Structures are given as structure tokens and as C-alpha cells.
Amino acid sequence: MNRPAKRHFPYQHPTFGTEKKPKPKRYWEDTIYFTWWSYLKRSEKYIQTCESGGKKGLVELYKDFGDVRGDSFKEWWTKDSRGMKLFAEPQALSTLQVVTVDDLKGIEGQALLVSVPLSLPKKFLLERFRKILAEHHKGERGRQYAKKSESKYKFKGQPNIQGMRTALMVYDYITQNPKTKLWEVGKNLPQFKIELLECQAKNITPSYDLKRKIEATVSRYKRKASTSIQNSERGVFP
């Protein structure tokens, strides 16, 4: 029985394991694809589109991303192979295959064409192929591969997942606690947490300079999150 060709992603994609052997959450939460989904969930415009069943608002985006209001990323990602359709490389570029003359135009510049004399021994051909591949394949998985991605939805630059997580955490905290002063949000940031806890323990007010420093950092994270949410509405990220 012929199995479908394995699809490739420009970045590490989510894996969930099996029903009997499920993988820990980090196998999907540590991916940029989970991060994109998480940011899109914060878009008021997109949530309103979801509430209308995709009939109003960001209609075209909804056709691809569907309803993101649920809490199960696995369910969203796997439904109708959504994750693969949105973010995987095109089928033709995701596997080693035999091509015909008619196929050449579709893959020109994206694949290396090699003539293989079938009369030669397999061992010799494999050794020669490795040398040719080493000469022509200078990129590496990750940054270089992502730059050349042909997936339907692409990323801008090299995503910093940890930084985006922190920005979203700050955004959520401010949204849920609108009356909280910006410098107080610093209690949730590792670089300021210890200092602020010491001030609290000594019952003293943080210095003016410390407050301004924290406010600047928190504001930067908030702006970054807001911009990424807006980008997700346009189908680009971050």
C-alpha cells in the first residue's frame, strides 16, 4: 500500500504521540505554530469572526484557520490536516521523487536535478550522490531553510519563541488587570522579580530608576504582543 509522502515544515512542528503514549505538552507548546495559534486567539477581530461562523470580519483568514476559540491546540491543528495544509512545504518539495520533463518548470530553482545512470552499482551511486549533495546543499535546517519556505503561511524573520511567550504573558496580565501599574507587572518577569520581592519584604518602595526601567521593558513587551496579534490578523507572523 502506498503511503502519503512525509511533509516537512520550516520549523519544528507539533507532535502529540499516540492515545496510549501521549507526549508531554512541551512537544507542541514549544513550537512557533502553537505560538501563532495563541496570538490569533487574542485578536478581538478574529474572535468576532469566529462568533459569526466566518461570515463577517476576517472571512478569508477564517477559511484557512477556522475557529480558534477552543482550548485544544491538538484538535485545531489536526482537524482536516489543517496544520500541514497551512504550514508544511508543498508536496512536490517534501520528498525525493522521480521527475519528468513536464515537472521541470514547477521545481526549477527549488530542487537539484541529478542524472543517475542506472547501469552503475548502487554503492557507487550513493557515494557520488552524497558528494554532489554536499557541494550544492549549503543551507541548514532552521534559519536558512525557513528563508526559502514555500509554505502557504510564512514567518517574518527568525521567531524568538521564548520572547514571544513572555510578551504574551505580559499582554494577558495587563488585559486581565487593567488597573495595575506597569512597574508592578515586573513581578512576573524573572529579571525584576527578585528585586521587587526584596523591596516588598523590606516594606520599601522601589526606586524611581527601577520603576522607569521596568515600565520601559513592560511597555516594550506589550507593544510587541499587540503588533504580533495585528500581524496574525493579516496572515503573517510574528
Summary of the structure (lengths in Angstrom):
residues: 238
radius of gyration: 23.6
end to end distance: 40.4
largest distance: 84.0
contacts: 591
relative contact order: 0.13
helix: 56%
strand: 2%
